[in-house]
Amino acid sequence: MNHNSYWMESASAPPRPPLGGDTQVDVLVIGAGIVGLTAAFELARAGRKVAVIDMHGIGHGTTGHTTGKITLGHGLIYHRLLSKHDARTAEVYAKANQVALDWITKLVEKERIDCDFERKANYVWCESDEQLDAMLEEMEAAKEAGVKAKLVRDVPLPFSSPGGVMIENQAQFHARKYLLHLATAIEAAGGVIHEGTRATAIDTSSGCKVETDGGTVTAEHVVMATHYPFTDRGFFFARVRASRSYVVAGPVDPARAPDGMFINSASPTRSIRTIPDGDRLLLAVAGNSHPVGEDYDTEDNYRDLEEWTRKHFGVEEITHRWSAQDGITVDGIPYAGTAWRSNDAVFTATGFAKWGLTNGTASALLISRAIQGFKGEYAWLYDPHRFTLDSSARSFTKDNAKVGYHFIHDRFRHPQEGDPEKLSPGEACVAGHGNRQVAAYKDESGTLHKRSARCTHLGCTVAWNSAEKTWDCPCHGSRFGFDGRVIEGPATKDLPPASEK
């Protein structure tokens, strides 16, 4: 079984070199996912001198580990928006995502992008008669938001479903192939892309100077397309909770393959789509979301998805499995715009709640046009500095109470506490208490790796992710390899060796 994302494994490209010294550009984009490359594409074609840097490489973050759905059908989103906000909010959210869907579609058609783009209907389906009322409410809310949704009783799945909400003429594609085309187009327009380059700080005291591990970049504008803003004066870490979800994929008999894109309305989530793969057809099933660092047997999430996929679709062999991380804002709407109130040169986008292909594209278009001096019609909706007390107070309080619990409790009674010397190959534990906690992992060869267990972001204690072999922070979602290297922010520094104080 391949433990890499299908998108990353099936679309290779020559690596771009890391930044090799100081440079100056009009716009620096940090992050080579859907947000970063879409914004860079727009700006480079508008004549701006653009540089893109990424800590890993093109698509190595959430975009390269997505399900590849391009749709307005985000679960029961429209009923939630009407309930928590108002009709105008739901309508503008739908319009923003429709803009993104149309923009991607037109670009794919105009430039003939080879990215397995397919038009498909999107379904939100229920599993019991008791959930039919929720389907009706979602259909009515979607219509009020201007979405052409239908209530259907015959959901085209190979098992019983009382009904669902269908939106026609949506799409799915190969995320990595699409990003690679954007990257090539950026370079053709005069932009540069540097992989393997980590940004560590932004100084805005005089213009914008971004410190990286390969040199300093001076720019008029900076776009932080880094999942979490890595330099966080806007306190996004307190307003966006990190969630992980899992995907399994394998060959499916075309006769049993569903025609469309599907997601259920209950928990655990089951998000379904097909993937054309040469002479065979793959079925991808995603779900089992949980807050980062709070599920200690992460391997069980894959097992659960595999069993469900085999049972309902007859998939005999799981050929690929991967996971993704996304942020969810306290009021359920993404943040995209200026990163700090006091500065109009640094922009950010985050909190796409697992619907980053449309929300991320919409955010990138909003930011790229703002840099060119235009204000988007949905800028107020995605405004990172909006104040939505009624719709977010409960989530904000709950999320940050959890952070406080982990910050204190895990220092003195970690759920994965153990003795590093008693670990078997492949096992990990957290040893010690307070400031001397050690994150220990014994690899398959028997070598013991010991790092500080304190997250380098704000000092919470990390937890072991058994499926990915990573140390994950339950407070704000930072993730580190077993060797301590940063994989996901908001942390920018590696976990130091356990011997360092």
N, C-alpha and C positions, 0 to 999 in steps of 0.2 A: 504494500500500500504506500502511495505517495503522501507524505505529510506536508507537502507544499500546496498552496493555492493552485487550483487548476489554471487560473488566469496567468499566474506568474510562471508556472511550469511549462505552459504551452506556447508562450510568446517570448522568445529570447531576443536580446538586443545587445550590441557591443556596449560595454560600460563607458559612461562619460567620466573624464578624469576629474579628480577633486580640485578644488580651488588651490592654486599654487602661489598665492601672494596677494598683496593689496590690489584693489581695483575700484573703479568708480563707474556707476551706472545711473540711469534715470530712476529705475524701479528695481528693487531686489525682492524677489519672491522666495519665501522660505517654505519649502514643501512641494514635492512633485507628485501630488495626487490630483483629484478632480478639480479642487478649488485652485490650487497653485498653477497648474498647467492651463486651465481655462482662462484665468486672469492674465497669465503671461502671454498666451496666444492672442487675446484681444489687444493687449497693450503693445506687443511687438508689431502687430499688423497696423496699429495706429501710429507707428513711427517712433515709439519709445525705445530707448536702449534698455534692454531687460536682461537680468541674470536670474537664474533659478538655482537654488542650492537645496540639497536634500541629505539628511543624515545617512540614509541608506541608498535609495535609488528610486527610479521612476515606478510608481505604483506599489512600492513595498509596504506602504501603510494600509489604511482602511480601504482605499479604493481598489487595491489589488487583491483584497480579501472579501469583496462584496459578493452579493448574489447576482449583480448585473441587471437589476430591474430598473427600468426608467418609467415611472408611473406616478400618477396623481393619487392612486389608491393606497394610502398609507394606513392600512388597518382601519380602525374606527375613528380616524382623525377628525372628520368634519363634525361629528356629533360632540366630540370632546371640545373642539374649538368653539362651537356654539354654546356649550354648557359652561365653559370656563371663561369665555371672552364674549364675543358677539358676532352677529351675522357679517359685519364688514370684515372682521378679522378672518373668518372662514373663507370669505369670497376672495380677499387679496392673497391669502395663502395659496388657494387653488390657482389663481392667476399667475403667481410667481412660479409655481411648479409647472404650469402649462407653458409659460415662456421658456423654461429650461428644456422641457420635452421637445418643443418646436425648434429650439435653437440647435439641439443635438441632432435632431432628425434632418434639418436642412443642411447642416454641416456634413453629415454622413453622406447625404445624397449629392451635394454639390461637389465634394472632393472625393467621392467614391471610396470612402474609407472601408477597407477590408476588416471589419470588426464583428462579423456574424450578426449584424443588426437584423432583428425580426420584429414585425408588428404582431402583438399578441393582446388578447383581452386580459384584464386583471380582475381577479375574484377575491373578495373577502368572504370566507365561508364559515358557517357555524356547524357545530357537531351535535346539537340537540335542539329539540323543539322549543325549549326554554330560552334559547338564544335568538329565536327568530325576531322577537321584538327589537333586539339590538340591531339586527339587520335592517329592519324597516326604519328605525330611527336614523341609522347611518345613511340610508338611501335618501330619505327626505332632507337630511342636513346637507348632503352632498349636492342635491338639486338646488337647495337654497343658496349654496355657494357657487352655483353656476356650472357644476360638474354634471355631465350627462351620464348619470348612474341609473342602473336598472336593478330591481329586485328579481332574482331568478330562483326558481325552485328546483331546477335541474342543473346542478353544478357538475361539470364534466370531470369527475374524479372517479376512480375505480372502487369507491366505497360510498356508503350512504352519507348524505348530508341533506338536512332539511331545507337548506337554501343559502343564498348569499347575495352580495352586492357586486354587480359586474360593471366595469368601465371598459368600453371597447377602444380599440385603436391606441393602445399603449405599446411599450416596446421592451425588448431585452437585447443585450449585446455582450461582447467580449471586452471587459473593462480594460485590460492591459493593452490589447491591440489598439483600442481607441486612444489611450494615453500616449502610446508610442507615436501615433500619427501626430498628435498635438505637439509632442516634443520635437519631431522632425520639422514641423511647420514653424515652430518658434525659432529654431536654428536657421531655417531658410530665410526668415525675416530679420536676421541679424542678432537674435538673442543667443545666450550661452546657457548651458546647463552643466552644473557640477554635482556629481554624485559623491557620496562618501564625505560630505562636508557638513559639520555640525555647527550651527549657530549657538552661541553661548550668552550673548548680551547685546542690548541695543542702547546706544547713547544718543539721546535727542537734545542734548544741551546746545549743540550747534549743528543743525542739519540732522542727518541720520547716519550714524556709524554703527555697523553691525560687526561685532567680533565673532570670528569663527576659528575653528582649529586649523584653517588653511590661510588665514589672512584677514584683513579688515576690508569690509565693503562699505563705501560711501555712496549714499543714494538720496534722491529727493523724496522718494516714497518707499515704504516697506510693506509687504503683505505677509503676515504670519498665517500661512495655511498649514499649520502644524498640529491639527487635531485639537490640542490645547494650546493657547498662547503661552509660549515658553517663558516669556518675561511678562509678569502678570500684575501690572498695576491696577487693572480693572477687576481684580478678584474673581476672575472667571472660575477658578478652581472651587470657589464656594457656591457657584451658581450653576455648575454643570457636573452631573454625576456620570461616572464612566461605567459602561456596561460591556460585557463580552458575550458573544454568541458564537455558535459552532455550525459548521457545514460539513456534510458528507456527500459524496458523489460516486456514481458507478453506472456501468452500462445497463440500460433498461430495454426491454422488448418494446419496440415502437407501438405494438398493439395495446400495451398497457400504459403507455406514456400519456399523460394528460396534455390536452391542447390548451395552453394558456399559462398564466402566472397566478399563483395561489398563495394565500396566507389565511390562517384561521383567526377567529376572533377571540379565542380563549387562550389559556395558558396550560401547558407549555406551548410556545409558538412552533408552528410548522409552516415554513415558507418554502414553496415548491416551484421549480422551473426545470425545463429541459435545456441541454447544451449540445449543439451539433458538434461532433468530433470526428471528422472524416467519414468513414464508412459506418460509424456507430453513433448511437444517441445516448448521452449520459443524462441521468436524473440527479439534480442537486436538491437536497433538503437541508434547510437551516433552522436553527431554533435553540432552545434551552438557554436563553439569556439569563445572566445573573450579574450583580454588581461585581466589579473587579476586586479580586482578593478576598471574596467572601464565600467562594465555593472551593472546598479543599480537595475534593475528589473530582477534578476537572475531567479526568479520563472517562468518568461515568457519563458525562454529557455526550461524548462521541458514541459510546456503547448504546445509549438510549436512542439516539437518532438512527444509528445503524439498524437496530432491531425494528424500529418503526418503518423504516424504508424497505427493508426486506419483507416485512409482513404485508404491507399495503401495495407494493408495486412489484414484488417478486425479484428485486435486485439481488443477484447472487453474490456479486463481488463489489466491495467498496474499493475503488481505485484511488480516490483522493479524499483528504479531509483537511480542513483548515479552520481557523477561527478569526474573528474580527472584533475590533473594539470601536465603540462609538460613544459620543456624549449626548446626554439628554438634559435640556435646560429645565429650570424649575417651573417654567410656564408652558413648556412643550413646543416652543417656537425657536428656530435657530437664531443665533447672534451673527450678524454680518455688518461690518461698518468700521468706524474708527475704534481703535483698541482702547484709547484713553480719552476722556472728555477734554483734557487740556492740550491735545495734540491732534492735528488733522493730517499728519504725514504717515502715521502707522495704522494699518488696517488689519483686521482679523476676521475669521469666520469659524464657527464651531457649533456644536450642539444639534446635529442633524437627525438624531433619534433613529438611526439606521436607514434613513432615506436620503443618503448623501448624493446620489447621482443627480437627482433633480434639485434638491435643496442646495447642494454644493455648487452646481452649475449656476443656479439663480444667484447665489451669494457672490460667486466670482464675477458674474456680469455686473452686479450691483457695485462691487468694489472697483472693477476696472473702469467703469464709466464715471464713478465718483472721482477717481484719480484724474480723469480727463475733464473734470469740471461739470459733469451732468449729475442730476439727482434722480434716482430711480423712483418709480411710482410705488414700490413696496419697501422703500428704505425705512419708513416709519415702523413697519411691522417687524423687520429684522434688526432694528436699532439695538446695539449691544447695551445701551444705557437706558433703555425703557424702564418704566416703573409700573409693574403689574402686581401690586400687593395682593389683591383679591384672589388672583389665579395662581399665585406662586408662594404665598406665605407658608402654607402647610408643607409643601415639598421642600422649601428652603429650610424650614425648621427641622424636618425629619432627616434630611440629608446631612445637615451639619451636626445634628445630635449623634448620628452614626459616626461621623468623623471624630467627634470628641470621645465617644466610647472606645473606638479603636486606638486612638492616640494614648489613652490612659490604660485601658484594660490589657491591651496586647503587650505592653511593656513588662507587665508583671505576671501575666498568665496567658501566654500565647497558646492557641489551640493546637499548634504543631510543635509544641515543646518536646525536646528530646536530647539525647546524648550523641554528639557527632561521631564519637569513637565506636558506637554500636550500630551505625548505619550500614545497611547492605548496599551493594552497587545499585544505582538508580533511585536511591532514597534520599530524602532531605529532612531537615528539622531546623528549628530555631532554638538556640541554647542561650542561657544567661538571662539576666534581667536588667531593666533600666537602660542606662547608656552603654552597657557592655554586651548587648545582645548580638549573637553571631548567627548569620544565615549560612548553614552548612549543607553541602550537597556532595555525595559520593558518586562519581561517574561510573560508567559500566566497566572501566578498566581498574577501578578501585582507588583512583586518585580523589582525595578529599579537597574540595574547594570551600574556603571559608572567607566570607565577606561580612562587613558590617551589616546588620539587619535593619539599620535605620535609613529610611528613604531620604535621599539627598534633596528632596523638595522641601518638605516641612517637618521631617523627622518622625513620621509614623513608622511602625514596624511592618516590614514586608511579610508576605505569605507565599508559600510554595505553590506553584501551578504545576501539577503533576503531568498534565497532558503536553504542555508546551515547554516544560523544563525551564521555567522562568520564575523570578521573584516579583510578585505583583503587590503594589501598594493599595490597601483597601480604602485609603482616605481620598485620594484624588486620581488614582488610576495609572500612576507611573509604573513602568515595567522594566525589569533588568534581566539580562541573561544570567545563567548560573555562575558565570565568571564576573558578574557585576556590571557589565556594560549596559548603558542605557539603550532600551529598545523603544519605549514610548515615553513621552513627556506627560506632565509638565516638568519633570526633573531634567536637568541638563548635565549633571555630573554623575559619573559612575559610582556604584557602591565601592567604597575603599576596602582594601584588605582588612580583615578582622583585627590585625595587629596594630593598625593605625588608630589613633584616638581622635 
